[in-house]
């Protein structure tokens, strides 16, 4: 009898692409394995007229999927790693983190080639406080407006003239075939990415060795180390999407490839900002890739010593 594995997924086009991608990889790896999708609507998908920071953050996109894991309706859930809360519920684990797509943000505009070309007072759409603070730090004249919804909805609002430009994750646009809408990728000198941006994670029950074994071949060691450092940094700051935090890890050339080595160097850059962009704190740390989580914690401590705690508390208070 064929073995069956069920993936819990949100019903948005991007979430379904991600789930179908994992389904195809698993069925290719394991001939005879039948993978099916369990489409679900999460609270984060249903409440679109309120900023995420006001309704509890990106954990709203994963809770229903995790409930399906708990009660056995699903074996795994596929997430964008930037949506996964920094602490997982008891009994669940990230069994695999896949190779990362572009981690950068994308500048999308019908009229303007680059961010620097935006006119005075231009209206820019984003759902991210991280993006908001970095945009305003460079251009306090901009009118930043909340933009929720799936990728197609956001692009439609831009095309309808509601915004002069919008900022989206490059990875989502690439995966959905909208790469031609990207005017330019905003590298780390333009905007530091979100923790885990561009990476896919597979969550499952920690007491399910059979499923853990099935997904283990999908693990990308380089991405796993980088995301571990970023998440440890965010976790040390007790951050989430309710506060403007960015974190991005890179490996030295020696660390590129299919596996990491003890001589690899991991460099992690972190940022905390005020909501209006008037104050930006940044720091960077480097060390052995095997110390990824410790490096993340140390970088978090560096920013706390610079006063990040006050900025984070102010952001929490503003979102209360």
Secondary structure as a PSIPRED ss2 file (coil, helix, strand):
# PSIPRED VFORMAT (PSIPRED V4.0)

   1 X C   1.000  0.000  0.000
   2 X C   1.000  0.000  0.000
   3 X E   0.000  0.000  1.000
   4 X E   0.000  0.000  1.000
   5 X E   0.000  0.000  1.000
   6 X E   0.000  0.000  1.000
   7 X E   0.000  0.000  1.000
   8 X E   0.000  0.000  1.000
   9 X E   0.000  0.000  1.000
  10 X E   0.000  0.000  1.000
  11 X C   1.000  0.000  0.000
  12 X C   1.000  0.000  0.000
  13 X H   0.000  1.000  0.000
  14 X H   0.000  1.000  0.000
  15 X H   0.000  1.000  0.000
  16 X H   0.000  1.000  0.000
  17 X H   0.000  1.000  0.000
  18 X H   0.000  1.000  0.000
  19 X H   0.000  1.000  0.000
  20 X H   0.000  1.000  0.000
  21 X H   0.000  1.000  0.000
  22 X H   0.000  1.000  0.000
  23 X H   0.000  1.000  0.000
  24 X H   0.000  1.000  0.000
  25 X H   0.000  1.000  0.000
  26 X H   0.000  1.000  0.000
  27 X H   0.000  1.000  0.000
  28 X H   0.000  1.000  0.000
  29 X H   0.000  1.000  0.000
  30 X C   1.000  0.000  0.000
  31 X C   1.000  0.000  0.000
  32 X C   1.000  0.000  0.000
  33 X E   0.000  0.000  1.000
  34 X E   0.000  0.000  1.000
  35 X E   0.000  0.000  1.000
  36 X E   0.000  0.000  1.000
  37 X E   0.000  0.000  1.000
  38 X E   0.000  0.000  1.000
  39 X E   0.000  0.000  1.000
  40 X E   0.000  0.000  1.000
  41 X C   1.000  0.000  0.000
  42 X C   1.000  0.000  0.000
  43 X H   0.000  1.000  0.000
  44 X H   0.000  1.000  0.000
  45 X H   0.000  1.000  0.000
  46 X H   0.000  1.000  0.000
  47 X C   1.000  0.000  0.000
  48 X C   1.000  0.000  0.000
  49 X C   1.000  0.000  0.000
  50 X C   1.000  0.000  0.000
  51 X C   1.000  0.000  0.000
  52 X H   0.000  1.000  0.000
  53 X H   0.000  1.000  0.000
  54 X H   0.000  1.000  0.000
  55 X H   0.000  1.000  0.000
  56 X C   1.000  0.000  0.000
  57 X C   1.000  0.000  0.000
  58 X H   0.000  1.000  0.000
  59 X H   0.000  1.000  0.000
  60 X H   0.000  1.000  0.000
  61 X H   0.000  1.000  0.000
  62 X C   1.000  0.000  0.000
  63 X H   0.000  1.000  0.000
  64 X H   0.000  1.000  0.000
  65 X H   0.000  1.000  0.000
  66 X H   0.000  1.000  0.000
  67 X H   0.000  1.000  0.000
  68 X H   0.000  1.000  0.000
  69 X H   0.000  1.000  0.000
  70 X H   0.000  1.000  0.000
  71 X C   1.000  0.000  0.000
  72 X C   1.000  0.000  0.000
  73 X C   1.000  0.000  0.000
  74 X C   1.000  0.000  0.000
  75 X C   1.000  0.000  0.000
  76 X E   0.000  0.000  1.000
  77 X E   0.000  0.000  1.000
  78 X E   0.000  0.000  1.000
  79 X E   0.000  0.000  1.000
  80 X E   0.000  0.000  1.000
  81 X H   0.000  1.000  0.000
  82 X H   0.000  1.000  0.000
  83 X H   0.000  1.000  0.000
  84 X C   1.000  0.000  0.000
  85 X C   1.000  0.000  0.000
  86 X C   1.000  0.000  0.000
  87 X C   1.000  0.000  0.000
  88 X C   1.000  0.000  0.000
  89 X C   1.000  0.000  0.000
  90 X C   1.000  0.000  0.000
  91 X C   1.000  0.000  0.000
  92 X E   0.000  0.000  1.000
  93 X E   0.000  0.000  1.000
  94 X E   0.000  0.000  1.000
  95 X E   0.000  0.000  1.000
  96 X E   0.000  0.000  1.000
  97 X E   0.000  0.000  1.000
  98 X C   1.000  0.000  0.000
  99 X C   1.000  0.000  0.000
 100 X C   1.000  0.000  0.000
 101 X C   1.000  0.000  0.000
 102 X C   1.000  0.000  0.000
 103 X C   1.000  0.000  0.000
 104 X C   1.000  0.000  0.000
 105 X E   0.000  0.000  1.000
 106 X E   0.000  0.000  1.000
 107 X E   0.000  0.000  1.000
 108 X E   0.000  0.000  1.000
 109 X C   1.000  0.000  0.000
 110 X C   1.000  0.000  0.000
 111 X C   1.000  0.000  0.000
 112 X C   1.000  0.000  0.000
 113 X C   1.000  0.000  0.000
 114 X C   1.000  0.000  0.000
 115 X H   0.000  1.000  0.000
 116 X H   0.000  1.000  0.000
 117 X H   0.000  1.000  0.000
 118 X C   1.000  0.000  0.000
 119 X C   1.000  0.000  0.000
 120 X C   1.000  0.000  0.000
 121 X C   1.000  0.000  0.000
 122 X C   1.000  0.000  0.000
 123 X E   0.000  0.000  1.000
 124 X E   0.000  0.000  1.000
 125 X E   0.000  0.000  1.000
 126 X E   0.000  0.000  1.000
 127 X C   1.000  0.000  0.000
 128 X C   1.000  0.000  0.000
 129 X H   0.000  1.000  0.000
 130 X H   0.000  1.000  0.000
 131 X H   0.000  1.000  0.000
 132 X H   0.000  1.000  0.000
 133 X H   0.000  1.000  0.000
 134 X H   0.000  1.000  0.000
 135 X H   0.000  1.000  0.000
 136 X H   0.000  1.000  0.000
 137 X H   0.000  1.000  0.000
 138 X H   0.000  1.000  0.000
 139 X C   1.000  0.000  0.000
 140 X C   1.000  0.000  0.000
 141 X C   1.000  0.000  0.000
 142 X C   1.000  0.000  0.000
 143 X E   0.000  0.000  1.000
 144 X E   0.000  0.000  1.000
 145 X E   0.000  0.000  1.000
 146 X E   0.000  0.000  1.000
 147 X C   1.000  0.000  0.000
 148 X C   1.000  0.000  0.000
 149 X C   1.000  0.000  0.000
 150 X C   1.000  0.000  0.000
 151 X H   0.000  1.000  0.000
 152 X H   0.000  1.000  0.000
 153 X H   0.000  1.000  0.000
 154 X H   0.000  1.000  0.000
 155 X H   0.000  1.000  0.000
 156 X H   0.000  1.000  0.000
 157 X H   0.000  1.000  0.000
 158 X H   0.000  1.000  0.000
 159 X H   0.000  1.000  0.000
 160 X C   1.000  0.000  0.000
 161 X C   1.000  0.000  0.000
 162 X C   1.000  0.000  0.000
 163 X C   1.000  0.000  0.000
 164 X C   1.000  0.000  0.000
 165 X E   0.000  0.000  1.000
 166 X E   0.000  0.000  1.000
 167 X E   0.000  0.000  1.000
 168 X E   0.000  0.000  1.000
 169 X E   0.000  0.000  1.000
 170 X H   0.000  1.000  0.000
 171 X H   0.000  1.000  0.000
 172 X H   0.000  1.000  0.000
 173 X H   0.000  1.000  0.000
 174 X H   0.000  1.000  0.000
 175 X H   0.000  1.000  0.000
 176 X C   1.000  0.000  0.000
 177 X C   1.000  0.000  0.000
 178 X C   1.000  0.000  0.000
 179 X H   0.000  1.000  0.000
 180 X H   0.000  1.000  0.000
 181 X H   0.000  1.000  0.000
 182 X C   1.000  0.000  0.000
 183 X C   1.000  0.000  0.000
 184 X E   0.000  0.000  1.000
 185 X E   0.000  0.000  1.000
 186 X E   0.000  0.000  1.000
 187 X C   1.000  0.000  0.000
 188 X C   1.000  0.000  0.000
 189 X C   1.000  0.000  0.000
 190 X C   1.000  0.000  0.000
 191 X C   1.000  0.000  0.000
 192 X C   1.000  0.000  0.000
 193 X C   1.000  0.000  0.000
 194 X C   1.000  0.000  0.000
 195 X C   1.000  0.000  0.000
 196 X C   1.000  0.000  0.000
 197 X C   1.000  0.000  0.000
 198 X C   1.000  0.000  0.000
 199 X C   1.000  0.000  0.000
 200 X E   0.000  0.000  1.000
 201 X E   0.000  0.000  1.000
 202 X E   0.000  0.000  1.000
 203 X E   0.000  0.000  1.000
 204 X E   0.000  0.000  1.000
 205 X E   0.000  0.000  1.000
 206 X C   1.000  0.000  0.000
 207 X C   1.000  0.000  0.000
 208 X C   1.000  0.000  0.000
 209 X H   0.000  1.000  0.000
 210 X H   0.000  1.000  0.000
 211 X H   0.000  1.000  0.000
 212 X H   0.000  1.000  0.000
 213 X H   0.000  1.000  0.000
 214 X H   0.000  1.000  0.000
 215 X H   0.000  1.000  0.000
 216 X H   0.000  1.000  0.000
 217 X H   0.000  1.000  0.000
 218 X H   0.000  1.000  0.000
 219 X C   1.000  0.000  0.000
 220 X C   1.000  0.000  0.000
 221 X H   0.000  1.000  0.000
 222 X H   0.000  1.000  0.000
 223 X H   0.000  1.000  0.000
 224 X H   0.000  1.000  0.000
 225 X H   0.000  1.000  0.000
 226 X H   0.000  1.000  0.000
 227 X H   0.000  1.000  0.000
 228 X H   0.000  1.000  0.000
 229 X H   0.000  1.000  0.000
 230 X H   0.000  1.000  0.000
 231 X H   0.000  1.000  0.000
 232 X H   0.000  1.000  0.000
 233 X H   0.000  1.000  0.000
 234 X H   0.000  1.000  0.000
 235 X H   0.000  1.000  0.000
 236 X H   0.000  1.000  0.000
 237 X C   1.000  0.000  0.000
 238 X C   1.000  0.000  0.000
 239 X C   1.000  0.000  0.000
 240 X C   1.000  0.000  0.000
 241 X C   1.000  0.000  0.000
 242 X C   1.000  0.000  0.000
 243 X C   1.000  0.000  0.000
 244 X C   1.000  0.000  0.000
 245 X E   0.000  0.000  1.000
 246 X E   0.000  0.000  1.000
 247 X E   0.000  0.000  1.000
 248 X E   0.000  0.000  1.000
 249 X E   0.000  0.000  1.000
 250 X E   0.000  0.000  1.000
 251 X E   0.000  0.000  1.000
 252 X C   1.000  0.000  0.000
 253 X H   0.000  1.000  0.000
 254 X H   0.000  1.000  0.000
 255 X H   0.000  1.000  0.000
 256 X C   1.000  0.000  0.000
 257 X C   1.000  0.000  0.000
 258 X C   1.000  0.000  0.000
 259 X C   1.000  0.000  0.000
 260 X C   1.000  0.000  0.000
 261 X C   1.000  0.000  0.000
 262 X C   1.000  0.000  0.000
 263 X C   1.000  0.000  0.000
 264 X C   1.000  0.000  0.000
 265 X E   0.000  0.000  1.000
 266 X E   0.000  0.000  1.000
 267 X E   0.000  0.000  1.000
 268 X E   0.000  0.000  1.000
 269 X E   0.000  0.000  1.000
 270 X E   0.000  0.000  1.000
 271 X E   0.000  0.000  1.000
 272 X E   0.000  0.000  1.000
 273 X E   0.000  0.000  1.000
 274 X C   1.000  0.000  0.000
 275 X C   1.000  0.000  0.000
 276 X C   1.000  0.000  0.000
 277 X C   1.000  0.000  0.000
 278 X C   1.000  0.000  0.000
 279 X C   1.000  0.000  0.000
 280 X E   0.000  0.000  1.000
 281 X E   0.000  0.000  1.000
 282 X E   0.000  0.000  1.000
 283 X E   0.000  0.000  1.000
 284 X E   0.000  0.000  1.000
 285 X E   0.000  0.000  1.000
 286 X E   0.000  0.000  1.000
 287 X E   0.000  0.000  1.000
 288 X E   0.000  0.000  1.000
 289 X H   0.000  1.000  0.000
 290 X H   0.000  1.000  0.000
 291 X H   0.000  1.000  0.000
 292 X H   0.000  1.000  0.000
 293 X H   0.000  1.000  0.000
 294 X H   0.000  1.000  0.000
 295 X H   0.000  1.000  0.000
 296 X H   0.000  1.000  0.000
 297 X H   0.000  1.000  0.000
 298 X H   0.000  1.000  0.000
 299 X H   0.000  1.000  0.000
 300 X H   0.000  1.000  0.000
 301 X H   0.000  1.000  0.000
 302 X H   0.000  1.000  0.000
 303 X H   0.000  1.000  0.000
 304 X H   0.000  1.000  0.000
 305 X H   0.000  1.000  0.000
 306 X C   1.000  0.000  0.000
 307 X C   1.000  0.000  0.000
 308 X H   0.000  1.000  0.000
 309 X H   0.000  1.000  0.000
 310 X H   0.000  1.000  0.000
 311 X H   0.000  1.000  0.000
 312 X H   0.000  1.000  0.000
 313 X H   0.000  1.000  0.000
 314 X H   0.000  1.000  0.000
 315 X H   0.000  1.000  0.000
 316 X H   0.000  1.000  0.000
 317 X H   0.000  1.000  0.000
 318 X H   0.000  1.000  0.000
 319 X H   0.000  1.000  0.000
 320 X C   1.000  0.000  0.000
